[in-house]
Amino acid sequence: MALCADHTSNIKLGTAVTNPVTRDITVTGGAVCTLNEISNGRAILGIGPGDSSVRRIGRSPATVSKLEANVLELRKICGGEPLSYPNGETIAMRWASGKVPIYISATGKRMLELAGRIGDGVIINVGTSEASLRDAVQQVEHGLSARNQSSSFTVADLSFVSIAESRHEAMNAARPYVVWYWKNAPRLFELAGIQTGSFARELERATESYVEHDHIHNSDWPEALSRSSFVTDEMVKRFTISGTPEDCVRMLKEKERLGVQLFIARHTGNEREWQEFLASYCQDVVPKLA
């Protein structure tokens, strides 16, 4: 991001997302404040409880209360205020200047409420079904209603996006990402109106070993596709944005209608194909959303 800041002048730069488990918040605070300084105030800090980066090393994601405390501490750090530790030590980055917006990534109800209550924005990650999105926005609004004063707030949405000339090809590349939702937020299947009874055993296996079934980070992409072959087209439609560029534009506009203000696209497929995805997304999708 520092390199990007040096080669750009307008775009905002941020994480989507870091977490307080694998990286100490003082390190995160120092990094984002440095980025904010060299980019002339263009930094955004996206932070969440942690998912793959945490679970793959046998750790648990941060609780709601821990993340809340960490976000409040990060505000002090980024504002140049002193931060006290239980042992009596106090630290401060007095050179830090300017507020860095903090967006909280959330999937569960309590985390969504927390984002509305203390964040400058939320990064919703609940799939694409209307029921799931409405539920998520409602939870965020509960948090916003608890604020003492009104302030600017951004509703961002993180979507797994698969683009291809063939709708069938795009949907196939997105199947492993549906398993991610089952492992992390099974309640979303009920909200989306999907009956999982006939796939119970396959979905149970996905929860038995996180690393073994973390298909979206599998270095053997053909294997990830094979292990996710039980995922139906209907599941793909309810949890990912997949299809032709026209399909993707239509689905993103539907999210906008439901309250999303900022889109964050996470490409699907083999990690080596990200440049092809980025070109297609920027050339065939983004202009039609402007």
Contacts in CASP RR format, 6 or more apart in sequence:
PFRMAT RR
TARGET T0000
AUTHOR 0000-0000-0000
METHOD contacts of the structure
MODEL  1
MALCADHTSNIKLGTAVTNPVTRDITVTGGAVCTLNEISNGRAILGIGPG
DSSVRRIGRSPATVSKLEANVLELRKICGGEPLSYPNGETIAMRWASGKV
PIYISATGKRMLELAGRIGDGVIINVGTSEASLRDAVQQVEHGLSARNQS
SSFTVADLSFVSIAESRHEAMNAARPYVVWYWKNAPRLFELAGIQTGSFA
RELERATESYVEHDHIHNSDWPEALSRSSFVTDEMVKRFTISGTPEDCVR
MLKEKERLGVQLFIARHTGNEREWQEFLASYCQDVVPKLA
1 13 0 8 1.000
1 14 0 8 1.000
1 15 0 8 1.000
1 35 0 8 1.000
1 43 0 8 1.000
2 34 0 8 1.000
2 35 0 8 1.000
2 38 0 8 1.000
4 11 0 8 1.000
4 13 0 8 1.000
5 13 0 8 1.000
5 35 0 8 1.000
5 38 0 8 1.000
5 39 0 8 1.000
5 42 0 8 1.000
6 38 0 8 1.000
8 39 0 8 1.000
10 42 0 8 1.000
11 42 0 8 1.000
12 42 0 8 1.000
12 43 0 8 1.000
12 44 0 8 1.000
13 35 0 8 1.000
13 39 0 8 1.000
13 42 0 8 1.000
13 43 0 8 1.000
13 44 0 8 1.000
14 32 0 8 1.000
14 35 0 8 1.000
14 43 0 8 1.000
14 44 0 8 1.000
14 45 0 8 1.000
14 46 0 8 1.000
15 32 0 8 1.000
15 44 0 8 1.000
15 45 0 8 1.000
15 46 0 8 1.000
15 47 0 8 1.000
16 46 0 8 1.000
16 103 0 8 1.000
16 105 0 8 1.000
16 123 0 8 1.000
16 158 0 8 1.000
16 264 0 8 1.000
16 266 0 8 1.000
17 46 0 8 1.000
17 47 0 8 1.000
17 48 0 8 1.000
17 50 0 8 1.000
17 103 0 8 1.000
17 105 0 8 1.000
17 123 0 8 1.000
18 28 0 8 1.000
18 45 0 8 1.000
18 46 0 8 1.000
18 47 0 8 1.000
18 48 0 8 1.000
19 47 0 8 1.000
19 48 0 8 1.000
19 49 0 8 1.000
19 50 0 8 1.000
19 51 0 8 1.000
19 53 0 8 1.000
19 54 0 8 1.000
19 61 0 8 1.000
19 62 0 8 1.000
20 28 0 8 1.000
20 47 0 8 1.000
20 48 0 8 1.000
20 62 0 8 1.000
20 66 0 8 1.000
20 67 0 8 1.000
20 70 0 8 1.000
21 49 0 8 1.000
21 50 0 8 1.000
21 54 0 8 1.000
21 59 0 8 1.000
21 60 0 8 1.000
21 61 0 8 1.000
21 62 0 8 1.000
22 50 0 8 1.000
22 53 0 8 1.000
22 54 0 8 1.000
22 57 0 8 1.000
22 59 0 8 1.000
25 70 0 8 1.000
25 73 0 8 1.000
25 74 0 8 1.000
25 77 0 8 1.000
26 77 0 8 1.000
26 83 0 8 1.000
26 91 0 8 1.000
28 45 0 8 1.000
28 47 0 8 1.000
28 74 0 8 1.000
29 45 0 8 1.000
29 74 0 8 1.000
29 77 0 8 1.000
29 78 0 8 1.000
29 93 0 8 1.000
30 77 0 8 1.000
30 93 0 8 1.000
30 96 0 8 1.000
32 43 0 8 1.000
32 45 0 8 1.000
32 78 0 8 1.000
32 100 0 8 1.000
33 43 0 8 1.000
33 77 0 8 1.000
33 78 0 8 1.000
33 93 0 8 1.000
33 95 0 8 1.000
33 96 0 8 1.000
33 100 0 8 1.000
35 43 0 8 1.000
36 42 0 8 1.000
36 43 0 8 1.000
36 78 0 8 1.000
36 98 0 8 1.000
36 100 0 8 1.000
37 95 0 8 1.000
37 97 0 8 1.000
41 98 0 8 1.000
41 100 0 8 1.000
43 100 0 8 1.000
44 100 0 8 1.000
44 101 0 8 1.000
44 102 0 8 1.000
44 103 0 8 1.000
45 74 0 8 1.000
45 78 0 8 1.000
45 100 0 8 1.000
45 101 0 8 1.000
45 102 0 8 1.000
45 103 0 8 1.000
46 102 0 8 1.000
46 103 0 8 1.000
46 104 0 8 1.000
46 105 0 8 1.000
46 123 0 8 1.000
47 67 0 8 1.000
47 70 0 8 1.000
47 71 0 8 1.000
47 74 0 8 1.000
47 102 0 8 1.000
47 103 0 8 1.000
47 104 0 8 1.000
47 105 0 8 1.000
48 61 0 8 1.000
48 62 0 8 1.000
48 67 0 8 1.000
48 104 0 8 1.000
48 105 0 8 1.000
48 106 0 8 1.000
48 111 0 8 1.000
49 61 0 8 1.000
49 62 0 8 1.000
49 63 0 8 1.000
49 64 0 8 1.000
49 67 0 8 1.000
49 105 0 8 1.000
49 111 0 8 1.000
50 61 0 8 1.000
50 62 0 8 1.000
51 61 0 8 1.000
51 184 0 8 1.000
52 214 0 8 1.000
52 216 0 8 1.000
52 217 0 8 1.000
54 60 0 8 1.000
54 61 0 8 1.000
55 61 0 8 1.000
55 210 0 8 1.000
55 211 0 8 1.000
55 214 0 8 1.000
56 210 0 8 1.000
56 211 0 8 1.000
56 214 0 8 1.000
56 217 0 8 1.000
58 210 0 8 1.000
62 70 0 8 1.000
64 110 0 8 1.000
64 111 0 8 1.000
64 114 0 8 1.000
67 104 0 8 1.000
67 111 0 8 1.000
67 114 0 8 1.000
68 114 0 8 1.000
68 118 0 8 1.000
71 102 0 8 1.000
71 104 0 8 1.000
71 118 0 8 1.000
71 119 0 8 1.000
72 118 0 8 1.000
73 83 0 8 1.000
74 102 0 8 1.000
75 99 0 8 1.000
75 102 0 8 1.000
76 82 0 8 1.000
76 83 0 8 1.000
77 83 0 8 1.000
77 92 0 8 1.000
77 93 0 8 1.000
77 96 0 8 1.000
78 93 0 8 1.000
78 96 0 8 1.000
78 98 0 8 1.000
78 99 0 8 1.000
78 100 0 8 1.000
79 93 0 8 1.000
79 96 0 8 1.000
79 97 0 8 1.000
79 98 0 8 1.000
79 99 0 8 1.000
80 92 0 8 1.000
80 93 0 8 1.000
80 94 0 8 1.000
80 95 0 8 1.000
80 96 0 8 1.000
80 97 0 8 1.000
81 92 0 8 1.000
82 90 0 8 1.000
82 91 0 8 1.000
82 92 0 8 1.000
83 90 0 8 1.000
83 91 0 8 1.000
83 92 0 8 1.000
84 90 0 8 1.000
85 91 0 8 1.000
101 120 0 8 1.000
101 121 0 8 1.000
101 154 0 8 1.000
102 119 0 8 1.000
102 120 0 8 1.000
102 121 0 8 1.000
103 115 0 8 1.000
103 119 0 8 1.000
103 120 0 8 1.000
103 121 0 8 1.000
103 122 0 8 1.000
103 123 0 8 1.000
103 154 0 8 1.000
103 156 0 8 1.000
104 111 0 8 1.000
104 114 0 8 1.000
104 115 0 8 1.000
104 116 0 8 1.000
104 118 0 8 1.000
104 119 0 8 1.000
104 121 0 8 1.000
104 122 0 8 1.000
104 123 0 8 1.000
105 111 0 8 1.000
105 115 0 8 1.000
105 122 0 8 1.000
105 123 0 8 1.000
105 125 0 8 1.000
105 158 0 8 1.000
106 112 0 8 1.000
106 114 0 8 1.000
106 115 0 8 1.000
106 122 0 8 1.000
106 123 0 8 1.000
106 124 0 8 1.000
106 125 0 8 1.000
106 136 0 8 1.000
106 140 0 8 1.000
107 124 0 8 1.000
107 125 0 8 1.000
107 126 0 8 1.000
107 184 0 8 1.000
107 185 0 8 1.000
107 188 0 8 1.000
108 126 0 8 1.000
108 139 0 8 1.000
108 185 0 8 1.000
108 187 0 8 1.000
109 135 0 8 1.000
109 139 0 8 1.000
112 122 0 8 1.000
112 124 0 8 1.000
112 136 0 8 1.000
112 139 0 8 1.000
112 140 0 8 1.000
113 139 0 8 1.000
113 140 0 8 1.000
113 142 0 8 1.000
113 143 0 8 1.000
114 143 0 8 1.000
115 121 0 8 1.000
115 122 0 8 1.000
115 123 0 8 1.000
115 140 0 8 1.000
115 143 0 8 1.000
116 122 0 8 1.000
116 140 0 8 1.000
116 141 0 8 1.000
116 142 0 8 1.000
116 143 0 8 1.000
116 144 0 8 1.000
116 147 0 8 1.000
116 153 0 8 1.000
117 143 0 8 1.000
117 144 0 8 1.000
117 146 0 8 1.000
117 147 0 8 1.000
119 153 0 8 1.000
120 151 0 8 1.000
120 152 0 8 1.000
120 153 0 8 1.000
120 154 0 8 1.000
121 153 0 8 1.000
121 154 0 8 1.000
121 155 0 8 1.000
121 156 0 8 1.000
122 140 0 8 1.000
122 153 0 8 1.000
122 154 0 8 1.000
122 155 0 8 1.000
122 156 0 8 1.000
123 156 0 8 1.000
123 157 0 8 1.000
123 158 0 8 1.000
123 264 0 8 1.000
124 133 0 8 1.000
124 136 0 8 1.000
124 137 0 8 1.000
124 140 0 8 1.000
124 155 0 8 1.000
124 156 0 8 1.000
124 157 0 8 1.000
124 158 0 8 1.000
124 260 0 8 1.000
125 157 0 8 1.000
125 158 0 8 1.000
125 159 0 8 1.000
126 132 0 8 1.000
126 133 0 8 1.000
126 135 0 8 1.000
126 136 0 8 1.000
126 185 0 8 1.000
126 188 0 8 1.000
126 191 0 8 1.000
127 133 0 8 1.000
127 159 0 8 1.000
127 160 0 8 1.000
127 181 0 8 1.000
127 188 0 8 1.000
127 192 0 8 1.000
127 238 0 8 1.000
127 239 0 8 1.000
127 240 0 8 1.000
128 159 0 8 1.000
128 237 0 8 1.000
128 238 0 8 1.000
128 239 0 8 1.000
128 240 0 8 1.000
128 241 0 8 1.000
128 251 0 8 1.000
128 254 0 8 1.000
128 255 0 8 1.000
129 188 0 8 1.000
129 191 0 8 1.000
129 192 0 8 1.000
129 193 0 8 1.000
129 238 0 8 1.000
129 239 0 8 1.000
130 254 0 8 1.000
130 258 0 8 1.000
131 191 0 8 1.000
131 192 0 8 1.000
131 193 0 8 1.000
132 188 0 8 1.000
132 191 0 8 1.000
132 192 0 8 1.000
132 238 0 8 1.000
133 157 0 8 1.000
133 255 0 8 1.000
133 258 0 8 1.000
133 259 0 8 1.000
133 260 0 8 1.000
134 258 0 8 1.000
135 191 0 8 1.000
137 155 0 8 1.000
137 258 0 8 1.000
137 259 0 8 1.000
140 155 0 8 1.000
144 153 0 8 1.000
154 261 0 8 1.000
154 262 0 8 1.000
155 259 0 8 1.000
155 260 0 8 1.000
155 261 0 8 1.000
155 262 0 8 1.000
156 260 0 8 1.000
156 261 0 8 1.000
156 262 0 8 1.000
156 263 0 8 1.000
156 264 0 8 1.000
157 255 0 8 1.000
157 260 0 8 1.000
157 262 0 8 1.000
157 263 0 8 1.000
157 264 0 8 1.000
158 264 0 8 1.000
158 266 0 8 1.000
159 240 0 8 1.000
159 241 0 8 1.000
159 252 0 8 1.000
159 255 0 8 1.000
159 263 0 8 1.000
159 264 0 8 1.000
159 265 0 8 1.000
159 266 0 8 1.000
160 174 0 8 1.000
160 177 0 8 1.000
160 180 0 8 1.000
160 216 0 8 1.000
160 239 0 8 1.000
160 240 0 8 1.000
160 241 0 8 1.000
160 266 0 8 1.000
160 267 0 8 1.000
160 268 0 8 1.000
161 240 0 8 1.000
161 241 0 8 1.000
161 242 0 8 1.000
161 248 0 8 1.000
161 265 0 8 1.000
161 266 0 8 1.000
161 267 0 8 1.000
161 268 0 8 1.000
161 277 0 8 1.000
161 281 0 8 1.000
162 170 0 8 1.000
162 171 0 8 1.000
162 173 0 8 1.000
162 174 0 8 1.000
162 240 0 8 1.000
162 241 0 8 1.000
162 242 0 8 1.000
162 243 0 8 1.000
162 267 0 8 1.000
162 268 0 8 1.000
162 269 0 8 1.000
163 170 0 8 1.000
163 242 0 8 1.000
163 243 0 8 1.000
163 244 0 8 1.000
163 245 0 8 1.000
163 248 0 8 1.000
163 277 0 8 1.000
163 280 0 8 1.000
163 281 0 8 1.000
163 284 0 8 1.000
163 285 0 8 1.000
164 170 0 8 1.000
164 173 0 8 1.000
164 243 0 8 1.000
164 244 0 8 1.000
165 244 0 8 1.000
166 244 0 8 1.000
167 242 0 8 1.000
167 243 0 8 1.000
167 244 0 8 1.000
167 247 0 8 1.000
170 242 0 8 1.000
170 243 0 8 1.000
170 244 0 8 1.000
170 247 0 8 1.000
171 233 0 8 1.000
171 236 0 8 1.000
171 237 0 8 1.000
171 242 0 8 1.000
171 243 0 8 1.000
172 225 0 8 1.000
173 225 0 8 1.000
173 242 0 8 1.000
173 268 0 8 1.000
173 269 0 8 1.000
174 236 0 8 1.000
174 240 0 8 1.000
174 242 0 8 1.000
174 268 0 8 1.000
175 225 0 8 1.000
175 228 0 8 1.000
175 229 0 8 1.000
175 231 0 8 1.000
175 235 0 8 1.000
175 236 0 8 1.000
176 215 0 8 1.000
176 216 0 8 1.000
176 218 0 8 1.000
176 224 0 8 1.000
176 225 0 8 1.000
176 227 0 8 1.000
176 228 0 8 1.000
176 231 0 8 1.000
176 268 0 8 1.000
176 269 0 8 1.000
177 215 0 8 1.000
177 216 0 8 1.000
177 239 0 8 1.000
177 240 0 8 1.000
177 268 0 8 1.000
178 228 0 8 1.000
178 231 0 8 1.000
178 235 0 8 1.000
178 236 0 8 1.000
178 239 0 8 1.000
178 240 0 8 1.000
179 203 0 8 1.000
179 206 0 8 1.000
179 213 0 8 1.000
179 215 0 8 1.000
179 216 0 8 1.000
179 227 0 8 1.000
179 228 0 8 1.000
179 231 0 8 1.000
180 214 0 8 1.000
180 215 0 8 1.000
180 216 0 8 1.000
181 188 0 8 1.000
181 189 0 8 1.000
181 239 0 8 1.000
182 189 0 8 1.000
182 196 0 8 1.000
182 203 0 8 1.000
182 206 0 8 1.000
182 207 0 8 1.000
183 206 0 8 1.000
183 207 0 8 1.000
183 210 0 8 1.000
183 213 0 8 1.000
183 214 0 8 1.000
186 203 0 8 1.000
188 239 0 8 1.000
189 196 0 8 1.000
189 235 0 8 1.000
192 238 0 8 1.000
192 239 0 8 1.000
193 238 0 8 1.000
194 234 0 8 1.000
194 235 0 8 1.000
194 238 0 8 1.000
196 203 0 8 1.000
199 230 0 8 1.000
199 231 0 8 1.000
202 230 0 8 1.000
205 213 0 8 1.000
206 213 0 8 1.000
207 213 0 8 1.000
213 227 0 8 1.000
215 224 0 8 1.000
215 227 0 8 1.000
215 228 0 8 1.000
216 224 0 8 1.000
216 268 0 8 1.000
218 224 0 8 1.000
221 269 0 8 1.000
221 270 0 8 1.000
221 271 0 8 1.000
236 242 0 8 1.000
240 268 0 8 1.000
241 247 0 8 1.000
241 248 0 8 1.000
241 251 0 8 1.000
241 252 0 8 1.000
241 265 0 8 1.000
242 248 0 8 1.000
242 268 0 8 1.000
245 280 0 8 1.000
245 284 0 8 1.000
245 285 0 8 1.000
245 288 0 8 1.000
248 281 0 8 1.000
248 285 0 8 1.000
249 285 0 8 1.000
249 288 0 8 1.000
249 289 0 8 1.000
252 263 0 8 1.000
252 285 0 8 1.000
252 289 0 8 1.000
253 289 0 8 1.000
255 263 0 8 1.000
256 289 0 8 1.000
263 289 0 8 1.000
265 281 0 8 1.000
267 273 0 8 1.000
267 274 0 8 1.000
267 277 0 8 1.000
267 278 0 8 1.000
267 281 0 8 1.000
268 277 0 8 1.000
269 277 0 8 1.000
END
